[in-house]
Amino acid sequence: MMLQELHEKLELAERALASKQLQMDEMKQTIAKQEEDLEIMAVLRAQLEVYCSDFHAKRAAREKIHEEKEQLALQLAILLKENNDFEDDGSRQSLMEMQSRHGARTSD
């Protein structure tokens, strides 16, 4: 009877050991998977930092280009106004010259 009890205890202990070994194997697999995920996360974070810095650099470049475009548009408007003023002055002067020449011919 004692031998049977010892045999049952041994069997129970072996089952518990097998169960614990199975749990340990599952935990080892989980740990390996989590370590792999951590490595992937580190790579993804590095990529994210690169993308963020690239985005901010492109945004700054676009803002600078926009500012330059506005400055050039302003300069163009000023130059066009000056050109129109110059043409208006020149056309008035040439119109007066034509009128004086035409008036001079008719009186002759």
DSSP file (Angstrom, degrees, kcal/mol; ACC not computed):
  #  RESIDUE AA STRUCTURE BP1 BP2  ACC     N-H-->O    O-->H-N    N-H-->O    O-->H-N    TCO  KAPPA ALPHA  PHI   PSI    X-CA   Y-CA   Z-CA
    1    1 A M     >        0   0    0      0, 0.0     4,-2.2     0, 0.0     5,-0.2   0.000 360.0 360.0 360.0 -42.3    0.0    0.0    0.0
    2    2 A M  H  >  +     0   0    0      1,-0.2     4,-2.5     2,-0.2     5,-0.2   0.876 360.0  53.8 -64.9 -36.8    2.8    2.4    0.8
    3    3 A L  H  > S+     0   0    0      2,-0.2     4,-2.3     1,-0.2    -1,-0.2   0.885 108.2  49.6 -64.7 -38.8    4.5    1.5   -2.5
    4    4 A Q  H  > S+     0   0    0      2,-0.2     4,-2.5     1,-0.2    -2,-0.2   0.902 110.5  49.9 -68.3 -41.0    1.3    2.3   -4.4
    5    5 A E  H  X S+     0   0    0     -4,-2.2     4,-2.7     2,-0.2    -2,-0.2   0.914 112.3  47.7 -62.6 -43.2    1.0    5.7   -2.6
    6    6 A L  H  X S+     0   0    0     -4,-2.5     4,-2.6     1,-0.2    -2,-0.2   0.896 111.2  51.0 -64.6 -38.8    4.6    6.4   -3.4
    7    7 A H  H  X S+     0   0    0     -4,-2.3     4,-2.4     2,-0.2    -2,-0.2   0.905 111.5  47.6 -65.2 -40.7    4.0    5.4   -7.0
    8    8 A E  H  X S+     0   0    0     -4,-2.5     4,-2.8     2,-0.2    -2,-0.2   0.902 112.5  49.2 -65.8 -42.3    1.0    7.7   -7.2
    9    9 A K  H  X S+     0   0    0     -4,-2.7     4,-2.6     2,-0.2    -2,-0.2   0.903 111.5  49.7 -63.3 -40.3    2.9   10.5   -5.7
   10   10 A L  H  X S+     0   0    0     -4,-2.6     4,-2.4     2,-0.2    -2,-0.2   0.919 112.2  47.4 -64.1 -43.6    5.7    9.9   -8.2
   11   11 A E  H  X S+     0   0    0     -4,-2.4     4,-2.4     2,-0.2    -2,-0.2   0.915 113.0  48.7 -63.9 -43.1    3.3    9.9  -11.1
   12   12 A L  H  X S+     0   0    0     -4,-2.8     4,-2.4     1,-0.2    -2,-0.2   0.908 111.9  48.9 -62.4 -42.8    1.6   13.1   -9.8
   13   13 A A  H  X S+     0   0    0     -4,-2.6     4,-2.6     2,-0.2    -2,-0.2   0.879 110.3  51.4 -65.5 -38.3    5.0   14.7   -9.4
   14   14 A E  H  X S+     0   0    0     -4,-2.4     4,-2.6     2,-0.2    -2,-0.2   0.901 110.6  48.6 -65.8 -40.7    6.0   13.7  -12.9
   15   15 A R  H  X S+     0   0    0     -4,-2.4     4,-2.7     2,-0.2    -2,-0.2   0.925 112.6  47.9 -64.5 -43.2    2.8   15.2  -14.3
   16   16 A A  H  X S+     0   0    0     -4,-2.4     4,-2.7     2,-0.2    -2,-0.2   0.907 112.4  49.7 -63.1 -41.6    3.4   18.4  -12.4
   17   17 A L  H  X S+     0   0    0     -4,-2.6     4,-2.5     2,-0.2    -2,-0.2   0.914 111.5  48.3 -62.9 -43.0    7.0   18.5  -13.7
   18   18 A A  H  X S+     0   0    0     -4,-2.6     4,-2.4     2,-0.2    -2,-0.2   0.899 112.3  49.5 -63.5 -40.8    5.8   17.9  -17.3
   19   19 A S  H  X S+     0   0    0     -4,-2.7     4,-2.4     2,-0.2    -2,-0.2   0.924 112.3  46.9 -64.5 -43.9    3.2   20.6  -16.9
   20   20 A K  H  X S+     0   0    0     -4,-2.7     4,-2.6     2,-0.2    -2,-0.2   0.884 111.2  52.1 -64.7 -38.0    5.8   23.0  -15.4
   21   21 A Q  H  X S+     0   0    0     -4,-2.5     4,-2.4     2,-0.2    -1,-0.2   0.907 109.4  49.8 -64.4 -40.9    8.2   22.1  -18.3
   22   22 A L  H  X S+     0   0    0     -4,-2.4     4,-2.4     2,-0.2    -2,-0.2   0.918 111.1  49.1 -62.6 -43.8    5.5   22.9  -20.8
   23   23 A Q  H  X S+     0   0    0     -4,-2.4     4,-2.5     1,-0.2    -2,-0.2   0.899 110.8  50.6 -62.1 -40.8    4.8   26.2  -19.1
   24   24 A M  H  X S+     0   0    0     -4,-2.6     4,-2.5     2,-0.2    -2,-0.2   0.907 109.9  49.9 -64.1 -41.4    8.6   27.0  -19.2
   25   25 A D  H  X S+     0   0    0     -4,-2.4     4,-2.2     2,-0.2    -2,-0.2   0.916 111.7  48.5 -62.7 -43.0    8.8   26.2  -22.9
   26   26 A E  H  X S+     0   0    0     -4,-2.4     4,-2.5     1,-0.2    -2,-0.2   0.904 111.9  49.4 -63.6 -40.8    5.8   28.4  -23.6
   27   27 A M  H  X S+     0   0    0     -4,-2.5     4,-2.9     2,-0.2    -2,-0.2   0.887 108.7  52.5 -66.0 -38.2    7.4   31.2  -21.6
   28   28 A K  H  X S+     0   0    0     -4,-2.5     4,-2.5     2,-0.2    -1,-0.2   0.908 110.9  47.6 -62.8 -41.0   10.7   30.8  -23.4
   29   29 A Q  H  X S+     0   0    0     -4,-2.2     4,-2.5     2,-0.2    -2,-0.2   0.911 112.3  49.4 -65.4 -41.7    8.8   31.1  -26.7
   30   30 A T  H  X S+     0   0    0     -4,-2.5     4,-2.6     2,-0.2    -2,-0.2   0.922 111.6  48.7 -62.7 -44.0    6.9   34.2  -25.5
   31   31 A I  H  X S+     0   0    0     -4,-2.9     4,-2.5     2,-0.2    -2,-0.2   0.916 111.4  49.7 -62.4 -43.3   10.2   35.8  -24.3
   32   32 A A  H  X S+     0   0    0     -4,-2.5     4,-2.1     1,-0.2    -2,-0.2   0.914 112.3  48.0 -61.9 -42.4   11.9   35.0  -27.7
   33   33 A K  H  X S+     0   0    0     -4,-2.5     4,-2.4     1,-0.2    -2,-0.2   0.906 112.3  48.9 -65.0 -41.3    8.9   36.6  -29.5
   34   34 A Q  H  X S+     0   0    0     -4,-2.6     4,-2.3     2,-0.2    -2,-0.2   0.871 109.8  51.5 -68.2 -36.1    8.9   39.6  -27.2
   35   35 A E  H  X S+     0   0    0     -4,-2.5     4,-2.0     2,-0.2    -1,-0.2   0.907 110.9  48.8 -64.6 -40.5   12.6   40.1  -27.7
   36   36 A E  H  X S+     0   0    0     -4,-2.1     4,-2.2     1,-0.2    -2,-0.2   0.914 110.7  50.5 -63.8 -42.2   12.1   39.9  -31.5
   37   37 A D  H  X S+     0   0    0     -4,-2.4     4,-2.7     1,-0.2    -2,-0.2   0.881 107.8  53.8 -62.7 -38.2    9.3   42.5  -31.2
   38   38 A L  H  X S+     0   0    0     -4,-2.3     4,-2.2     2,-0.2    -1,-0.2   0.900 108.4  49.1 -63.3 -40.4   11.5   44.8  -29.2
   39   39 A E  H  X S+     0   0    0     -4,-2.0     4,-2.0     2,-0.2    -2,-0.2   0.916 112.1  48.4 -64.3 -41.9   14.2   44.7  -31.9
   40   40 A I  H  X S+     0   0    0     -4,-2.2     4,-2.8     1,-0.2    -2,-0.2   0.908 110.0  52.6 -63.8 -41.3   11.5   45.4  -34.5
   41   41 A M  H  X S+     0   0    0     -4,-2.7     4,-2.7     1,-0.2    -1,-0.2   0.892 106.8  52.4 -62.2 -39.2   10.2   48.3  -32.4
   42   42 A A  H  X S+     0   0    0     -4,-2.2     4,-2.0     2,-0.2    -1,-0.2   0.920 111.6  46.3 -63.1 -42.3   13.7   49.8  -32.1
   43   43 A V  H  X S+     0   0    0     -4,-2.0     4,-2.5     1,-0.2    -2,-0.2   0.922 112.9  49.6 -65.0 -43.7   14.1   49.7  -35.9
   44   44 A L  H  X S+     0   0    0     -4,-2.8     4,-2.5     1,-0.2    -2,-0.2   0.883 109.4  51.7 -65.0 -37.4   10.6   51.2  -36.4
   45   45 A R  H  X S+     0   0    0     -4,-2.7     4,-2.4     2,-0.2    -1,-0.2   0.912 109.5  50.1 -64.1 -41.2   11.4   54.0  -33.9
   46   46 A A  H  X S+     0   0    0     -4,-2.0     4,-2.1     2,-0.2    -2,-0.2   0.923 111.7  48.2 -62.7 -43.2   14.6   54.8  -35.8
   47   47 A Q  H  X S+     0   0    0     -4,-2.5     4,-2.9     1,-0.2    -2,-0.2   0.907 109.9  52.9 -62.6 -40.8   12.6   54.9  -39.1
   48   48 A L  H  X S+     0   0    0     -4,-2.5     4,-2.7     1,-0.2    -2,-0.2   0.903 108.1  50.2 -61.6 -41.7   10.0   57.1  -37.5
   49   49 A E  H  X S+     0   0    0     -4,-2.4     4,-2.5     2,-0.2    -1,-0.2   0.901 111.5  48.5 -63.5 -40.4   12.7   59.6  -36.3
   50   50 A V  H  X S+     0   0    0     -4,-2.1     4,-2.5     2,-0.2    -2,-0.2   0.937 112.9  47.6 -64.5 -46.1   14.2   59.7  -39.8
   51   51 A Y  H  X S+     0   0    0     -4,-2.9     4,-2.8     2,-0.2    -2,-0.2   0.903 112.2  50.3 -62.3 -40.7   10.7   60.3  -41.3
   52   52 A C  H  X S+     0   0    0     -4,-2.7     4,-2.6     2,-0.2     5,-0.2   0.935 112.0  45.8 -63.5 -46.4    9.9   63.0  -38.8
   53   53 A S  H  X S+     0   0    0     -4,-2.5     4,-2.2     1,-0.2    -1,-0.2   0.894 114.1  49.7 -65.3 -37.4   13.1   64.8  -39.4
   54   54 A D  H  X S+     0   0    0     -4,-2.5     4,-2.6    -5,-0.2    -2,-0.2   0.914 110.8  50.2 -65.2 -42.6   12.7   64.5  -43.2
   55   55 A F  H  X S+     0   0    0     -4,-2.8     4,-2.6     1,-0.2    -2,-0.2   0.932 112.0  46.6 -60.5 -46.8    9.1   65.8  -42.9
   56   56 A H  H  X S+     0   0    0     -4,-2.6     4,-2.4     1,-0.2    -1,-0.2   0.875 112.0  51.1 -66.0 -36.6   10.2   68.8  -40.8
   57   57 A A  H  X S+     0   0    0     -4,-2.2     4,-2.3    -5,-0.2    -1,-0.2   0.923 112.0  46.6 -65.7 -42.7   13.0   69.6  -43.2
   58   58 A K  H  X S+     0   0    0     -4,-2.6     4,-2.7     2,-0.2    -2,-0.2   0.895 111.7  51.7 -66.1 -38.9   10.7   69.4  -46.2
   59   59 A R  H  X S+     0   0    0     -4,-2.6     4,-2.5     2,-0.2    -2,-0.2   0.925 110.3  48.2 -62.6 -44.0    8.1   71.6  -44.4
   60   60 A A  H  X S+     0   0    0     -4,-2.4     4,-2.3     1,-0.2    -2,-0.2   0.903 111.9  50.0 -63.2 -40.7   10.8   74.2  -43.6
   61   61 A A  H  X S+     0   0    0     -4,-2.3     4,-2.7     2,-0.2    -2,-0.2   0.915 110.6  49.5 -64.4 -42.2   12.0   74.1  -47.2
   62   62 A R  H  X S+     0   0    0     -4,-2.7     4,-2.6     1,-0.2    -2,-0.2   0.911 111.0  49.8 -63.3 -41.1    8.4   74.6  -48.5
   63   63 A E  H  X S+     0   0    0     -4,-2.5     4,-2.4     2,-0.2    -1,-0.2   0.907 111.5  48.6 -63.9 -40.3    7.9   77.5  -46.1
   64   64 A K  H  X S+     0   0    0     -4,-2.3     4,-2.6     2,-0.2    -2,-0.2   0.921 111.9  48.7 -65.4 -43.1   11.1   79.1  -47.3
   65   65 A I  H  X S+     0   0    0     -4,-2.7     4,-2.6     1,-0.2    -2,-0.2   0.903 110.8  51.6 -62.5 -40.4   10.1   78.6  -51.0
   66   66 A H  H  X S+     0   0    0     -4,-2.6     4,-2.5     2,-0.2    -2,-0.2   0.918 110.0  48.6 -63.0 -43.1    6.7   80.1  -50.2
   67   67 A E  H  X S+     0   0    0     -4,-2.4     4,-2.4     2,-0.2    -2,-0.2   0.925 112.2  48.5 -61.7 -44.5    8.3   83.1  -48.6
   68   68 A E  H  X S+     0   0    0     -4,-2.6     4,-2.7     1,-0.2    -2,-0.2   0.894 110.1  52.5 -62.4 -39.3   10.6   83.6  -51.6
   69   69 A K  H  X S+     0   0    0     -4,-2.6     4,-2.6     2,-0.2    -1,-0.2   0.921 109.8  48.2 -62.8 -43.6    7.7   83.3  -53.9
   70   70 A E  H  X S+     0   0    0     -4,-2.5     4,-2.3     2,-0.2    -2,-0.2   0.907 112.0  49.4 -63.7 -40.7    5.8   86.0  -52.1
   71   71 A Q  H  X S+     0   0    0     -4,-2.4     4,-2.6     2,-0.2    -2,-0.2   0.917 112.4  47.6 -64.1 -42.4    8.9   88.2  -52.1
   72   72 A L  H  X S+     0   0    0     -4,-2.7     4,-2.7     2,-0.2    -2,-0.2   0.889 110.6  51.8 -66.2 -38.0    9.3   87.7  -55.9
   73   73 A A  H  X S+     0   0    0     -4,-2.6     4,-2.4     2,-0.2    -1,-0.2   0.903 111.0  48.2 -63.8 -40.2    5.6   88.3  -56.5
   74   74 A L  H  X S+     0   0    0     -4,-2.3     4,-2.4     2,-0.2    -2,-0.2   0.929 112.2  48.1 -65.0 -45.1    5.9   91.6  -54.5
   75   75 A Q  H  X S+     0   0    0     -4,-2.6     4,-2.8     1,-0.2    -2,-0.2   0.905 111.6  51.2 -61.6 -40.6    9.0   92.6  -56.5
   76   76 A L  H  X S+     0   0    0     -4,-2.7     4,-2.9     2,-0.2     5,-0.2   0.920 109.2  50.0 -62.8 -43.7    7.2   91.7  -59.8
   77   77 A A  H  X S+     0   0    0     -4,-2.4     4,-2.3     2,-0.2    -1,-0.2   0.916 112.2  47.9 -61.6 -41.9    4.2   93.8  -58.8
   78   78 A I  H  X S+     0   0    0     -4,-2.4     4,-2.7     2,-0.2    -2,-0.2   0.936 113.4  47.1 -63.8 -46.0    6.5   96.8  -58.0
   79   79 A L  H  X S+     0   0    0     -4,-2.8     4,-2.7     1,-0.2    -2,-0.2   0.894 111.4  51.0 -64.2 -39.8    8.4   96.4  -61.2
   80   80 A L  H  X S+     0   0    0     -4,-2.9     4,-2.8     2,-0.2    -1,-0.2   0.905 111.3  48.4 -64.0 -40.5    5.2   96.1  -63.3
   81   81 A K  H  X S+     0   0    0     -4,-2.3     4,-2.9    -5,-0.2    -2,-0.2   0.933 112.8  47.5 -64.7 -44.3    3.9   99.3  -61.6
   82   82 A E  H  X S+     0   0    0     -4,-2.7     4,-2.6     2,-0.2    -2,-0.2   0.900 112.8  50.0 -62.3 -39.0    7.2  101.1  -62.3
   83   83 A N  H  X S+     0   0    0     -4,-2.7     4,-2.9     2,-0.2    -2,-0.2   0.919 111.6  47.6 -65.2 -43.5    7.1   99.8  -65.9
   84   84 A N  H  X S+     0   0    0     -4,-2.8     4,-2.9     2,-0.2    -2,-0.2   0.915 112.7  49.2 -63.8 -42.3    3.5  101.0  -66.4
   85   85 A D  H  X S+     0   0    0     -4,-2.9     4,-2.4     2,-0.2    -2,-0.2   0.914 113.1  47.4 -61.5 -42.1    4.4  104.4  -64.9
   86   86 A F  H  X S+     0   0    0     -4,-2.6     4,-2.8     2,-0.2    -2,-0.2   0.917 113.6  47.1 -65.6 -43.1    7.4  104.6  -67.2
   87   87 A E  H  X S+     0   0    0     -4,-2.9     4,-3.4     2,-0.2     5,-0.3   0.901 111.4  51.5 -65.6 -40.1    5.3  103.6  -70.2
   88   88 A D  H  X S+     0   0    0     -4,-2.9     4,-2.1     2,-0.2    -2,-0.2   0.930 113.1  44.7 -62.7 -43.7    2.6  106.0  -69.3
   89   89 A D  H  X S+     0   0    0     -4,-2.4     4,-2.2    -5,-0.2    -2,-0.2   0.920 116.6  46.7 -64.4 -42.9    5.1  108.8  -69.0
   90   90 A G  H  X S+     0   0    0     -4,-2.8     4,-2.6     1,-0.2    -2,-0.2   0.888 112.6  48.5 -67.6 -39.1    6.8  107.8  -72.2
   91   91 A S  H  X S+     0   0    0     -4,-3.4     4,-2.5     2,-0.2    -1,-0.2   0.866 111.1  50.9 -71.6 -34.6    3.5  107.4  -74.1
   92   92 A R  H  X S+     0   0    0     -4,-2.1     4,-2.6    -5,-0.3    -2,-0.2   0.930 112.3  47.2 -63.5 -43.8    2.4  110.8  -72.9
   93   93 A Q  H  X S+     0   0    0     -4,-2.2     4,-2.2     1,-0.2    -2,-0.2   0.922 114.8  45.0 -66.1 -42.2    5.6  112.3  -74.0
   94   94 A S  H  X S+     0   0    0     -4,-2.6     4,-2.6     2,-0.2    -1,-0.2   0.868 112.1  53.2 -70.2 -33.2    5.5  110.6  -77.4
   95   95 A L  H  X S+     0   0    0     -4,-2.5     4,-2.6     2,-0.2    -2,-0.2   0.914 109.9  47.8 -64.7 -41.7    1.8  111.6  -77.8
   96   96 A M  H  X S+     0   0    0     -4,-2.6     4,-2.5     2,-0.2    -2,-0.2   0.896 111.6  50.4 -65.6 -38.7    2.7  115.2  -77.2
   97   97 A E  H  X S+     0   0    0     -4,-2.2     4,-2.5     2,-0.2    -2,-0.2   0.918 111.3  48.4 -64.8 -42.0    5.5  115.0  -79.7
   98   98 A M  H  X S+     0   0    0     -4,-2.6     4,-3.0     1,-0.2     5,-0.2   0.914 112.7  48.6 -64.0 -41.3    3.2  113.5  -82.3
   99   99 A Q  H  X S+     0   0    0     -4,-2.6     4,-3.0     2,-0.2     5,-0.2   0.901 111.7  48.7 -65.8 -39.4    0.6  116.2  -81.6
  100  100 A S  H  X S+     0   0    0     -4,-2.5     4,-2.0     2,-0.2    -1,-0.2   0.901 114.3  46.2 -69.1 -37.0    3.2  118.9  -81.8
  101  101 A R  H  X S+     0   0    0     -4,-2.5     4,-1.9     2,-0.2    -2,-0.2   0.921 116.1  45.0 -68.6 -41.8    4.5  117.5  -85.1
  102  102 A H  H  X S+     0   0    0     -4,-3.0     4,-2.2     1,-0.2    -2,-0.2   0.913 114.2  48.8 -67.7 -41.5    1.1  117.0  -86.5
  103  103 A G  H  X S+     0   0    0     -4,-3.0     4,-1.6    -5,-0.2    -1,-0.2   0.871 109.9  53.1 -64.4 -36.4    0.0  120.5  -85.4
  104  104 A A  H  X S+     0   0    0     -4,-2.0     4,-1.0    -5,-0.2    -1,-0.2   0.865 109.9  48.0 -67.5 -37.2    3.2  121.9  -86.9
  105  105 A R  H  < S+     0   0    0     -4,-1.9    -2,-0.2     2,-0.2    -1,-0.2   0.894 109.7  51.1 -71.7 -41.0    2.4  120.3  -90.3
  106  106 A T  H  < S+     0   0    0     -4,-2.2    -1,-0.2     1,-0.2    -2,-0.2   0.870 109.0  51.0 -66.9 -34.5   -1.2  121.4  -90.4
  107  107 A S  H  <        0   0    0     -4,-1.6    -1,-0.2     1,-0.3    -2,-0.2   0.785 360.0 360.0 -73.9 -23.7   -0.2  125.0  -89.7
  108  108 A D     <        0   0    0     -4,-1.0    -1,-0.3    -3,-0.2    -2,-0.2   0.493 360.0 360.0 -73.7 360.0    2.4  124.8  -92.5
